[in-house]
Amino acid sequence: MMVAFGTGVNVTDSDRSSTDVQSVYSILDNTRYKTLSAGGVKINTDTGDNGVIPSAISGTSQLVEQEMDGSAGGSTRFWKMKNHDVTFTGAGAKKGWYFNFQVSSERVLRPMEFFDGSNNLMIFSTTPAYGGNGSNEESCEPAGTPEKSYLTLMNIMDGKAPSVQVMDTDGDGLYIKDSGKDDNASRIQLSPGAVSSVVGKKTIDLTGGDGKVDKLRRMPEQPMRPSWRQLQ
């Protein structure tokens, strides 16, 4: 089981102005459980009975860092990931992955969700707005630095981009992973303001405060039964 979480807070003035690097983590929880004959379950630490002794993870030495690989599709609103491999077994096995936000002040302020029933996390992140005077004090002036919002899609297992292209960098309605097309984009800067989503038949539409719509391609349908028969 993978346990994913993001860091960040925006409660006080010092929080808002903080440039501390915030991150997303996905950690392997290898705890095993055993069903009791009298009912219920318990943690199984008996290695002779296929159990394990869970161990804590300290620092990032047991994790693989995922990184952004620069802009995608020739657009300044989209980025792609480097997609480093994460190995959970054998020599050099790791316990998960992490991703450091590379935009100053970016942080996670809302719960993460799964994208369209897949294993891909929808990570909504934000850089808070600053007052027009550029200080930490409240101001009635228009925001000197407006809030910016981002959406990053990462597979909860290894932190890689989705296996199919779901972001359309050039707005042509086609979703092509190739370089020069949509270029494996898996991160987008969203329109300002609160973002709402509408699930359609083929796309998930994200609409910001300016009314602009970003269309994400839905994941391919999965068959309900993994079997088939040939009709004669």
Secondary structure, 3 states (H helix, E strand, C coil): CEEEEECCCCCCHHHHHCCCCCEEEEEECCCCEEECCCCCEEECCCHHHCCCCCCCCCCCCCCEEECEEEEECCEEEEEEECCCCCCCCCCCCCCEEEEECCCCCCEECCCCEECCCCCEEEEEEEECCECCCCCCCCCCCCCCECCEEEEEEEECCCCCCCCCCCECCCCCCCCCCCCCCCCCCCEEEECCCCCEEEECCCEEEEECCCCCEEEEECCCCCCCCCCCCCCC
